């Protein structure tokens, strides 16, 4: 055999080196498994956060779609009833002073 040429003392040394290399390889495999588990945990956490955000955005979108549909329906109704629509549009403007109400009443009386 090849091992006889190394001698007894060297053979024990090489077995010890071989044992250390096997332990290092096993530890590397263990660390690789731990690292892949940590990566999977991180991806699952990120996915859960994204799902929560998507639920929130879907709820907001649903609310605003309803509001938009109601506003669109009211806009059509106001176009059908133009006299009331002119008065409401002028009355509901966000101006902040009372002149708009008087102006709306004046226009409402003019359209009759």
Buried (B, 14 or more C-beta within 10 A) or exposed (E): EEEEEEEEEEEEEEEEEEEEEEEEEEEEEEEEEEEEEEEEEEEEEEEEEEEEEEEEEEEEEEEEEEEEEEEEEEEEEBEEEEEEBBBBEBBEEEEEEEEBEEBBEEBBEEEE
